[in-house]
Amino acid sequence: GKAGVRVVYYALVLYYTLVDPATPQRYKAVIMGALGYLILPADILADFLPVVGLVDDWGALLAAVAYVMTAITPENKEKARAKLQAWFPNYQNSDLGDLA
């Protein structure tokens, strides 16, 4: 659904910000922590309870995005939207929230 697309979009924005050579190291560490949290085995239990797992992951992404906002470039967001389009061809920009 829309919430899932938004989580994937925020994760992609963080990923493209992480691999951007212009992103400061202190931000990269925060991004790695947030993205790592999404795939951490300890998080699996929460993911079996879909609403709890999504809110949990969403909170980690939101905190990271808020912290690194100044390092997120329009190019990072455009790359994320392009990848999202490949994975979710029917998504709408309105599904992406404030970071779009």
trRosetta pair geometry for C-beta under 8 A, 3 or more apart (Angstrom, degrees):
i j d omega theta_ij theta_ji phi_ij phi_ji
1 4 5.4 103 52 11 57 102
1 5 7.2 -110 113 -3 34 93
2 5 5.7 -55 -149 36 34 112
2 6 6.3 34 154 -21 67 106
2 95 4.6 -138 -141 -137 88 94
3 6 5.7 -55 -150 35 32 113
3 7 6.5 34 152 -20 65 103
3 54 6.1 54 137 174 126 141
3 58 7.5 -47 -176 -81 101 138
4 7 5.7 -51 -149 33 33 111
4 8 6.4 31 154 -15 65 105
4 54 7.2 -76 -83 -123 69 126
5 8 5.8 -57 -150 39 31 110
5 9 6.2 34 152 -22 66 107
5 84 7.0 84 -166 -161 90 118
5 88 5.5 174 -117 151 109 176
5 91 5.0 160 -155 -118 146 126
5 95 4.8 1 92 150 137 132
5 96 7.3 -82 127 -80 101 62
6 9 5.6 -52 -145 35 31 114
6 10 6.4 30 157 -16 65 104
6 58 7.9 34 105 -121 107 109
6 95 6.1 -140 -59 154 85 75
6 96 6.0 155 -112 -132 76 34
6 97 5.4 68 -139 -13 124 116
7 10 6.0 -55 -148 37 29 108
7 11 6.3 29 153 -18 63 108
7 54 6.6 -111 -58 -153 152 86
7 57 6.0 49 -151 113 131 118
7 58 5.8 -84 -98 -87 103 81
7 61 6.4 163 -144 5 70 162
8 11 5.6 -57 -148 38 31 113
8 12 6.3 32 153 -20 65 106
8 84 6.4 134 114 -112 110 97
8 87 7.1 -121 160 97 150 148
8 88 7.4 128 77 -17 149 133
9 12 5.7 -56 -148 37 30 111
9 13 6.4 32 153 -20 65 103
9 80 5.8 92 -160 154 66 119
9 81 7.4 29 -136 -86 106 58
9 84 5.4 15 -94 -86 85 146
9 95 7.8 143 -21 112 145 92
9 96 5.0 -111 141 -129 172 94
9 97 7.9 165 80 29 136 97
9 99 7.1 158 127 84 113 122
9 100 7.8 -13 164 -84 150 76
10 13 5.6 -49 -146 34 33 113
10 14 6.4 33 153 -17 64 104
10 58 7.9 88 48 -135 153 63
10 61 4.4 86 122 167 133 133
10 62 7.4 -31 -163 -69 158 54
10 65 5.9 -69 -157 -58 109 137
10 97 8.0 -4 -60 50 109 131
10 99 6.3 105 -98 39 83 162
11 14 5.8 -56 -151 38 31 111
11 15 6.3 35 150 -23 65 105
11 35 6.4 111 -152 -113 89 87
11 38 6.2 46 -114 -70 130 168
11 61 6.2 -73 -67 -112 69 129
12 15 5.4 -50 -145 34 34 114
12 16 6.3 26 159 -12 67 104
12 79 7.5 -154 159 110 104 80
12 80 3.7 134 116 -137 111 94
12 83 5.4 -170 -145 72 142 131
12 84 6.2 -143 23 -53 164 94
13 16 6.1 -58 -146 41 28 104
13 17 6.2 29 153 -18 63 109
13 65 7.1 43 95 -110 127 110
13 72 6.1 21 170 -139 110 124
13 76 5.7 80 -156 139 69 103
13 77 5.7 11 -117 -98 108 63
13 80 4.4 -27 -68 -57 63 163
13 99 6.2 -91 -32 158 172 137
14 17 5.6 -58 -146 40 31 112
14 18 6.2 40 152 -28 65 104
14 31 4.9 174 -177 -145 98 102
14 34 6.1 -95 -163 88 161 128
14 35 5.9 -174 114 -60 128 105
14 61 6.8 -126 -27 -142 142 85
14 64 5.9 33 -115 120 136 132
14 65 6.7 -95 -72 -76 102 79
14 68 7.4 99 -124 62 83 144
15 18 5.5 -52 -151 30 31 116
15 19 6.6 11 159 -5 65 106
15 31 7.7 162 -80 172 30 121
15 35 6.5 102 -78 -103 80 145
15 80 7.6 133 52 -95 94 98
16 19 6.2 -57 -141 44 33 99
16 20 6.4 52 152 -41 62 101
16 75 7.8 -145 154 119 127 73
16 76 4.2 157 108 -149 112 77
16 77 7.9 -162 75 -45 141 24
16 79 4.5 148 -120 80 152 130
16 80 5.5 -124 5 -53 136 89
17 20 5.5 -43 -150 14 33 122
17 23 5.4 110 169 -90 72 144
17 27 7.2 -82 148 141 114 124
17 31 6.1 -160 90 -101 105 152
17 68 6.2 117 144 138 150 136
17 71 5.6 99 -166 117 117 102
17 72 5.2 -52 -89 -98 134 69
17 73 7.5 153 -105 13 83 76
17 76 4.8 40 -67 -144 73 153
18 23 6.6 -99 -117 72 19 163
18 28 5.6 103 -140 -134 71 79
18 31 4.4 -160 -80 120 102 145
18 32 6.7 117 -131 -61 131 71
18 35 7.1 -40 -45 -11 155 148
20 23 4.6 95 77 -21 97 104
20 71 7.5 165 74 165 134 98
20 73 6.8 149 -133 15 162 121
20 75 7.8 123 -109 90 127 113
20 76 6.0 -60 -48 -80 139 110
22 71 7.6 175 111 -155 85 88
22 73 7.5 52 73 -37 134 137
23 27 5.3 -110 178 82 97 125
23 28 5.6 117 118 -62 115 91
23 31 7.7 -3 163 -4 149 148
23 68 7.5 16 -152 -164 114 123
23 71 4.7 76 -127 -180 84 131
24 27 5.0 89 68 8 82 103
24 28 7.2 -146 102 -10 42 88
24 71 6.4 -120 21 -94 84 133
25 28 5.3 -54 -146 33 38 115
25 29 6.6 42 157 -24 68 98
26 29 6.0 -46 -155 26 32 113
26 30 7.2 30 149 -14 60 104
27 30 5.7 -55 -156 36 39 111
27 31 6.2 38 149 -19 70 107
27 67 7.2 171 -126 123 78 94
27 68 4.3 105 -154 -119 111 108
27 71 4.7 85 175 -3 173 161
28 31 5.6 -55 -146 39 34 113
28 32 6.2 36 155 -21 67 104
29 32 5.8 -52 -146 35 29 111
29 33 6.6 32 153 -20 61 105
30 33 5.7 -56 -154 34 31 114
30 34 6.5 26 153 -16 66 106
30 64 5.4 161 146 -134 97 85
30 67 5.2 -109 171 101 161 143
30 68 5.9 -178 82 -49 129 112
31 34 5.8 -57 -147 38 32 108
31 35 6.1 22 159 -10 68 109
31 64 5.8 112 -101 -175 50 127
31 68 6.1 16 -60 -35 99 164
32 35 6.0 -58 -139 44 28 104
32 36 5.8 33 158 -22 64 112
33 36 5.7 -57 -142 39 24 113
33 37 6.3 33 155 -28 61 104
33 64 7.2 -179 76 -94 89 119
34 37 5.6 -50 -153 26 30 116
34 38 7.2 37 149 -25 59 97
34 60 4.9 159 -142 154 80 94
34 61 5.8 117 177 -95 124 44
34 63 7.0 -173 -99 74 120 89
34 64 3.5 -45 -48 -48 158 150
35 38 5.7 -43 -161 20 40 116
35 39 7.4 7 154 6 65 103
35 64 7.9 134 -31 -157 68 177
36 39 6.4 -77 -157 50 36 89
36 40 5.9 60 148 -58 73 96
37 40 5.3 -29 -138 -5 34 124
37 43 6.4 110 174 -62 62 144
37 57 7.2 166 119 -123 98 66
37 60 4.5 -135 94 -161 148 161
38 43 7.1 -130 -163 97 16 168
38 57 5.4 70 -114 -141 79 112
38 60 7.0 -162 -58 86 74 139
38 61 7.5 48 -69 -61 115 100
39 43 7.4 121 108 50 6 132
40 43 4.5 92 72 -5 88 108
41 44 5.5 -19 -167 -17 51 117
42 45 7.4 -36 176 14 46 102
43 46 5.5 -56 -167 41 61 112
43 47 6.1 62 138 -26 81 106
43 53 7.2 103 168 -141 88 92
43 56 6.9 176 -146 121 100 133
43 57 7.2 85 -173 -75 137 92
44 47 5.5 -61 -151 36 35 113
44 48 6.9 43 152 -28 67 96
45 48 5.9 -47 -160 20 36 112
45 49 7.7 12 150 4 62 98
46 49 6.2 -66 -162 47 42 96
46 52 5.2 -120 -160 120 82 100
46 53 4.2 139 132 -95 78 72
46 56 4.8 -12 162 21 151 161
46 57 7.9 163 112 -34 126 84
47 50 7.4 26 -173 -100 48 45
47 53 3.7 110 -99 -139 41 150
47 57 7.8 50 -87 -37 93 124
48 53 7.0 127 25 -48 33 135
49 52 4.1 18 104 34 116 118
49 53 5.8 148 71 -22 63 92
50 53 5.8 -61 -138 40 23 110
50 54 6.1 20 167 -18 64 110
51 54 6.0 -57 -145 37 27 108
51 55 6.3 23 158 -15 63 109
52 55 6.0 -60 -147 39 28 108
52 56 6.1 31 155 -23 64 111
53 56 5.6 -56 -146 36 28 115
53 57 6.3 22 159 -12 65 108
54 57 6.0 -57 -145 42 29 106
54 58 5.8 33 155 -24 65 112
55 58 5.5 -54 -141 38 28 116
55 59 6.3 35 156 -25 63 103
56 59 6.0 -54 -155 28 25 112
56 60 7.0 22 151 -14 59 104
57 60 5.8 -56 -155 35 35 111
57 61 6.4 31 151 -16 68 107
58 61 5.8 -58 -149 39 32 110
58 62 6.1 31 155 -20 67 108
59 62 5.8 -54 -142 37 29 110
59 63 6.3 29 159 -19 63 106
60 63 6.0 -56 -149 35 27 110
60 64 6.5 24 155 -15 63 109
61 64 5.8 -60 -150 39 31 109
61 65 6.1 29 156 -19 68 108
62 65 5.7 -54 -142 38 30 110
62 66 6.2 32 158 -21 65 106
63 66 5.9 -55 -149 35 28 111
63 67 6.5 25 154 -18 62 109
64 67 5.8 -60 -150 37 31 110
64 68 6.2 -5 165 9 69 113
65 68 6.6 -74 -137 52 25 87
65 69 6.3 59 159 -75 64 79
65 72 7.2 17 -150 -46 78 148
65 99 6.4 -64 -166 -90 145 138
66 69 6.1 -14 -151 -36 26 113
68 71 4.7 -53 180 41 88 114
68 72 6.3 98 121 -37 89 91
69 72 5.8 -51 -152 19 37 114
72 76 5.3 -117 -157 71 66 142
72 77 6.7 69 167 -48 103 95
72 99 7.6 -55 151 -154 160 105
73 76 4.7 109 53 -1 74 98
73 77 7.3 -141 97 1 46 85
74 77 5.7 -57 -152 40 36 111
74 78 6.2 39 151 -23 69 106
75 78 5.5 -51 -143 35 33 113
75 79 6.4 35 156 -19 65 102
76 79 6.0 -55 -152 35 29 110
76 80 6.5 28 150 -18 62 108
77 80 5.6 -55 -149 37 33 114
77 81 6.3 34 153 -20 67 104
77 99 6.9 -164 -116 155 118 86
77 100 7.3 125 -172 -158 127 29
78 81 5.7 -52 -146 36 32 110
78 82 6.4 35 153 -21 64 104
79 82 5.7 -53 -149 34 32 113
79 83 6.5 28 154 -14 65 105
80 83 5.9 -56 -149 39 31 107
80 84 6.1 33 152 -21 65 109
81 84 5.4 -54 -143 39 32 115
81 85 6.3 40 153 -26 64 102
81 93 7.9 5 -131 -105 127 85
81 96 7.6 -26 -99 -89 95 156
81 100 7.7 81 -85 -143 120 78
82 85 5.7 -49 -151 29 30 115
82 86 6.9 30 150 -18 61 102
83 86 5.6 -52 -156 32 36 113
83 87 6.5 21 152 -7 68 109
84 87 5.9 -65 -146 46 32 103
84 88 5.6 -31 175 41 74 103
84 91 6.0 -54 151 45 109 155
84 96 7.9 70 144 -91 174 115
85 88 7.2 -72 -113 68 18 63
85 89 6.3 51 -177 -112 60 51
85 91 7.2 -119 -95 45 51 108
86 89 7.6 8 -140 -71 12 77
88 91 4.2 56 119 -33 117 113
91 95 5.1 -104 -167 48 92 148
91 96 7.6 78 159 -52 122 90
92 95 5.0 115 62 -14 72 98
93 96 5.7 -49 -167 16 48 118
93 100 5.2 112 -174 -167 87 147
94 100 7.9 -59 -87 -21 20 167
96 99 6.3 -104 154 70 97 81
96 100 3.7 108 91 -73 127 106
97 100 6.4 150 67 -19 42 94
